[in-house]
Amino acid sequence: MALKIRLQRRGNRNRPVYKIVIAESTSRRDGRFVEAIGNYDPNARGNSTELAMLLDRADYWISVGAKPTDTVKSLIKRARRSLLTA
């Protein structure tokens, strides 16, 4: 059972919103997942947040062998940076 930390697309056409999920590598992109650990809205406006992630859960899943995709890896770095500046 190889786990991945990846994005799951939600939202409307031309207005994507993503959930950051832990899923098996063989499952479909928008299919089953083990746990949702955050949200990412690349087109955030106004008071809505662009990135919200549970970093402690991400660290836990990485420690037990889940591999983040390249995009999620950069989002984790961004979340850590914003946590330090806040």
CORZILIN-V753353 format. One record per helix or strand. SS is the DSSP state (@ for helix, = for strand). FROM is the first residue (numbers start at 1). TO is the last residue. Records with the same first field share a line. If there is no record, write none. Layout:
BEGIN
SS = FROM-TO ; FROM-TO
END
This chain:
BEGIN
= = 3-12 ; 15-24 ; 35-40 ; 51-53 ; 67-68
@ = 55-63 ; 70-85
END
